[in-house]
């Protein structure tokens, strides 16, 4: 049985550059075993704003796991196993639009999947699940974070279509132009899928906070990991402030979204 100190209501998934929460009091670290293998790292559980919060670094501490090798199923399963009902997920992205600038923050409302070799579902046999991701992100969490962002300084964008690619390489110039003009993407990254899909299958509310680090390569300026990291460090402070002000606003009662009943008409 999960003890109170080993359970959490809200999960934070830290993306590139965010390997610890720096928010918690009364921290403890636990290992969660899953049917899908090991999560990216140990889970850190603590208290913040009178809520139990769990944190996991998506790429592992020290950024040792590339995006195409992340065990997304184990990460989401581990969070569900300790009782998490809401996930705040941070990710670094490239911009496919001139007005989505480095250091801006985007709250995606849609995604288009261009990944190729990932495990997309918990339901691989014995029971079939066709979960709806027509609106892939929690409407309640999105409303809260959009309202909050209007009170803060800095560039925030309420909507955006996230192009998710396999990685770990960056795009060619032709691919970047294709995603920008033919597909209609706004930002591009490597980690949203299948993470948000698995959260929906687990009936967990999921919010994506994407921070822009570069203009991809459609602007004829090649992307380098060094440039990305430099902008990323500037984004981390802004992201932590946003999350720290968002958590107190989150109600533990989930009566303003349908995430908690996502499987009602999905299982065959």
C-alpha positions in Angstrom: 0.0 0.0 0.0 1.3 3.5 -0.9 2.0 5.5 2.2 1.0 9.2 2.5 4.6 10.3 2.3 5.1 8.2 -0.9 2.0 9.6 -2.7 1.5 12.8 -4.6 -1.4 14.7 -6.3 0.6 16.6 -8.9 3.5 15.5 -11.0 6.1 17.7 -12.7 8.1 16.3 -15.6 11.2 18.3 -16.1 12.5 18.7 -19.6 16.0 19.7 -20.9 17.8 21.8 -18.3 15.4 21.1 -15.5 16.7 18.1 -13.5 15.3 19.0 -10.0 12.3 21.0 -8.9 14.0 23.4 -6.4 10.5 24.0 -5.0 9.9 21.3 -2.4 10.1 21.0 1.4 10.2 17.7 3.2 11.7 16.0 0.2 12.1 12.2 -0.2 13.3 10.2 -3.1 11.7 6.9 -4.0 12.1 4.2 -6.7 8.9 3.0 -8.4 8.8 -0.3 -10.2 6.7 -0.6 -13.3 5.7 -3.4 -15.7 7.5 -1.4 -18.4 10.9 -1.2 -16.8 12.7 1.6 -15.1 11.5 5.3 -15.3 14.0 7.9 -16.4 15.1 8.4 -12.8 14.1 8.2 -9.1 11.0 10.2 -8.2 11.4 13.1 -5.8 8.3 13.7 -3.6 7.8 16.8 -1.5 5.4 19.5 -0.3 4.7 22.8 -2.0 1.7 25.1 -1.5 0.1 22.6 0.8 0.1 20.0 -1.9 2.0 16.7 -2.4 4.2 17.0 -5.6 6.3 14.5 -7.4 9.1 15.4 -9.8 10.9 13.3 -12.4 13.5 14.5 -14.9 12.4 13.2 -18.3 16.0 12.7 -19.5 17.3 11.6 -16.2 19.7 13.6 -14.0 22.6 14.8 -16.1 20.6 14.5 -19.3 21.8 11.0 -20.1 18.7 9.7 -22.0 18.1 11.0 -25.5 14.4 11.7 -26.5 14.0 8.6 -28.6 15.2 6.3 -25.8 13.0 7.7 -23.0 10.8 5.1 -21.3 7.6 7.2 -21.5 5.4 4.4 -20.4 7.4 3.7 -17.3 7.4 7.5 -16.4 3.7 7.9 -16.7 2.9 4.6 -15.0 5.2 5.5 -12.1 3.4 8.8 -11.6 0.0 7.2 -11.7 1.2 4.5 -9.3 1.8 7.1 -6.6 -1.5 8.7 -7.1 -0.7 11.6 -9.4 -3.9 13.0 -11.1 -2.3 16.1 -12.8 0.9 16.5 -14.7 2.8 19.7 -15.6 5.3 18.9 -18.3 8.0 21.2 -19.4 9.8 20.9 -22.8 12.3 22.9 -24.8 11.2 23.6 -28.4 12.2 25.3 -31.6 10.0 27.9 -33.2 8.5 27.6 -36.6 7.0 31.2 -36.5 8.6 34.6 -36.5 6.5 35.8 -33.6 7.3 32.8 -31.4 10.8 34.0 -30.3 13.5 32.4 -28.2 12.8 32.9 -24.5 9.0 32.9 -25.2 6.7 30.3 -23.6 4.0 28.5 -25.5 1.1 26.5 -24.1 0.4 24.0 -27.0 -3.2 23.1 -27.7 -2.6 20.6 -30.5 0.1 18.3 -31.7 1.1 16.5 -35.0 3.1 13.3 -34.6 6.1 12.6 -36.8 7.8 10.1 -34.4 8.4 6.6 -35.7 9.7 4.1 -33.2 8.0 4.6 -29.9 5.7 2.7 -27.5 2.5 4.7 -27.8 0.0 2.8 -25.6 -0.3 0.8 -22.4 -2.8 -1.4 -24.3 -0.6 -3.7 -26.4 -2.9 -6.8 -26.3 -5.7 -8.5 -24.4 -7.7 -5.2 -24.3 -7.9 -2.6 -27.0 -8.1 1.1 -26.2 -8.9 3.9 -28.7 -8.5 6.9 -26.5 -9.6 10.3 -27.8 -6.9 12.9 -28.1 -9.0 15.4 -30.2 -8.1 17.9 -27.5 -4.9 16.4 -26.1 -4.3 18.8 -23.1 -6.3 19.4 -20.0 -8.7 22.2 -20.5 -8.8 23.2 -16.9 -5.0 23.4 -16.5 -4.7 25.3 -19.7 -7.3 27.9 -18.5 -5.4 28.3 -15.3 -2.0 28.8 -16.8 -3.2 31.1 -19.6 -4.9 33.3 -17.0 -1.8 33.3 -14.9 0.5 34.2 -17.8 -1.5 37.4 -18.4 -0.3 38.6 -15.0 3.3 37.9 -15.6 5.9 39.6 -17.8 7.5 38.0 -20.8 6.3 36.5 -24.1 3.5 33.9 -23.6 1.4 32.3 -26.4 -1.9 30.7 -25.5 -2.0 28.3 -28.4 0.3 26.4 -30.7 0.6 23.2 -32.7 3.5 21.2 -31.5 5.3 19.1 -34.2 6.9 16.1 -32.5 9.8 14.5 -34.3 11.8 11.4 -33.5 15.2 13.0 -32.8 17.8 13.1 -31.5 19.0 15.0 -34.6 17.7 18.4 -35.6 15.7 19.1 -38.8 17.1 19.6 -42.3 16.2 23.0 -43.8 13.7 21.3 -46.1 12.0 19.5 -43.2 11.8 22.7 -41.2 10.2 24.5 -44.2 7.8 21.6 -44.6 6.7 21.6 -41.0 6.3 25.4 -41.1 4.5 25.8 -44.4 2.9 22.5 -45.5 2.0 21.1 -42.0 1.3 24.4 -40.2 3.3 23.7 -37.1 4.1 26.5 -34.6 6.8 24.8 -32.5 8.9 21.6 -32.9 10.2 19.3 -30.3 11.0 15.6 -29.6 9.3 14.6 -26.4 5.6 15.4 -26.3 4.5 12.2 -28.0 3.7 9.6 -26.6 3.9 11.2 -23.2 0.7 13.2 -23.4 -1.1 10.2 -25.0 -0.1 7.9 -22.2 -1.2 10.5 -19.7 -4.6 10.5 -21.3 -4.8 6.7 -21.2 -3.9 6.9 -17.5 -6.7 9.4 -17.0 -4.2 12.0 -15.8 -4.7 15.7 -16.6 -1.7 16.9 -18.7 -0.4 20.4 -19.4 2.6 21.2 -21.6 4.7 24.2 -21.0 7.0 24.7 -24.0 9.9 27.2 -23.8 11.4 28.4 -27.1 15.1 28.1 -27.5 15.7 28.7 -31.2 14.1 29.3 -34.7 14.9 25.7 -35.9 16.7 26.1 -39.3 14.0 27.7 -41.4 15.7 31.1 -40.8 19.0 29.8 -42.3 20.7 29.8 -39.0 21.8 26.3 -38.1 20.8 25.1 -34.6 23.6 24.1 -32.3 23.2 22.4 -28.9 25.4 25.2 -27.4 23.0 27.9 -28.5 20.0 25.9 -27.2 21.6 25.4 -23.8 22.4 29.2 -23.5 18.8 30.2 -24.1 17.5 27.3 -22.1 19.2 28.5 -18.9 17.4 31.9 -19.3 14.1 30.0 -19.7 14.5 27.9 -16.6 14.0 30.8 -14.1 10.8 31.9 -16.0 9.5 28.3 -16.1 10.1 27.7 -12.4 8.3 31.0 -11.5 5.3 30.0 -13.7 5.1 26.6 -12.1 5.5 27.9 -8.6 2.6 30.3 -9.1 0.5 27.8 -11.0 0.5 25.0 -8.4 -1.4 27.0 -5.7 -4.2 27.7 -8.2 -4.8 24.0 -9.0 -7.7 22.4 -7.3 -7.5 18.7 -6.4 -11.1 18.3 -7.4 -11.2 17.5 -11.1 -14.7 18.6 -12.0 -13.8 21.1 -14.8 -12.4 18.7 -17.3 -13.0 15.2 -18.7 -9.5 13.8 -18.3 -10.4 11.7 -15.3 -13.0 9.8 -17.4 -11.0 9.4 -20.7 -11.4 5.6 -20.8 -15.2 5.5 -20.4 -15.8 5.1 -24.2 -12.3 4.1 -25.2 -12.0 0.4 -24.2 -13.3 -2.3 -26.4 
